[in-house]
Amino acid sequence: MEHAEASHFLRDGVVMLGFALGFVLLFRRLRLGATLGYLVAGVVIGPQVLHLTGDPEGKIAFAELGIVLLLFIVGLELAPQRLWQMKREIFGLGLLQVLLCGAALTLAIGFATGFTWPAAIALGLPLALSSTAQVLPMLQSAGRLKTPFGERAFSILLFQDLSIIAMITVVAALSRNPADAGGPPGWQLMLMTVAAIAGLILVGRFVIRPLFRLIGRLGEREMFIVAALFTIAASAGTMELLGLSTALGAFLAGVMLADTPYRHELETDVEPFRSILLGLFFLAVGMMLDLHAIAERPLFVLTAAVGLIAIKAAVMGGIALAIGMSWRNALALGLLLSQGGEFGFVMFAQAQNGLLISPEAASLFGAVVTLSMASTPILMILTAPLRRTPQSTERREAPRSDGAGALVIGYGRFGQTVAQMLMLSDIKVTLIDRDTQMIDTAGEFGSKVYFGDGTRIDLLRQAGAAEVDALLFCIDGKQLDAAMLEAIREAFPRPKILVRAYDRRTLVDLRDAPVDCAVRELHGSAITMGRAALEMLGDSLQDIDEAEEEYRRRDDLRLGLQIEAGDYRAARDMVVSEQRNPISWRKRKQA
């Protein structure tokens, strides 16, 4: 029996991963996003179509760990002080979105259908929630999570997670099931929530952080993974035990560790688990889609999904305009948050258990949520030209080949220094930047900067990259990757390629990139400041030169080992610290 169950589980895993791989690759190629690929793959292998796997409910319960890990990683990005700075967006913007969208959807359901008002409330409030599991990966992949736009979207999603507690209380109060009468009152749930959050914060400070310090001293990398997964599971499990949001518990665990030295290592270790489980979650959502319910009432499902998207986009867009966002960003934020969320499935089940809605209604609105989630990437693609800020062509020229010896891409503070040094050596330089304000400012100082995206091969070719002697990428190193640089090298084999790297991690990531020179941002200026500090503290010029030489030697050796291993955590014992401090030059001289 056990062997048969194991074989069945393994077969389901092969089928799910195989179909997920195929559909995600296809939908990525069609620029429809991985989320829609997972959803469609789930529909195809689910009980409604090919019936290749069973028990979608059990699989979605397991795959919900992906949402938990996603919120943990987001928490790692937000130190407590940063979270405090966002309190206005979280409790202001988030509260407005939940209240206004919840009220609008409740009224729409109440007036447009035959549902009772308690049922309309039990359906309308959960539909006001958006899909954290879908929106955050979209923001991350677009590189907008840490922008003001992304932080506003995240603040709303975070408040939605907090509001789950209140929604559970409301649905429990409206329940017609006598078995629900013995549940805890709302005020008790709220006190339990506050106590749980405070308890997790105290445990994080006085137990979890010392634990990670101990593991860090031992140098056992796999123990970081074990400790991280234990922290996430314990925090989420504590919340679940109290009937609260597991995602909120995981988020708090991430916040607790956000301002520790282990943040980047934890993020790297947990990310693969998050990606796989989040994909399985959407796969299970697709498997749960009741196609029979849709086939019986397709017009209702389609109309309800369109209505849900329209109402949420209109309300959220209106709120965004009211707080001063441009209409393009307001439209983007409204569409981004217009879908129903994964927690809707849980709330519909609770409303069904409370005898507020029928099982058929739960299936229909589950289909509405799934259809709205599937529409989000399509809507974002279709509205992209409308939301894109038009670039003014007045007094701005696209780059052209003008016989220059070097192309400098990026004319910020870094690129300005590089370009001026080249020009002082009588090397003709073509300057490219896509910041129109920077272009105008440079023009006031007599510099001709062409407008364009210098990472595009067609634009580089237009600027004469095939004839120049050097291509200097002075843009933020995080915009570059090895694949992009390989394509540029293949297109332009003649020029030397020099790259501004954001940090040593960027250098490790670009280890296989075909570049002739990569320079760490701020590295030289930091050494200059260190020399100035030593001079002001009374060191002789010889001692300062020796200290710089020793630092450069150790740093270059460590960087070489990191690049060779492909791991920025390599050679940690070579970092100069209080615990690992080589005998200083002053002590050597005294000896």
Summary of the structure (lengths in Angstrom):
residues: 591
radius of gyration: 27.9
end to end distance: 74.4
largest distance: 91.2
contacts: 1935
relative contact order: 0.08
helix: 69%
strand: 4%
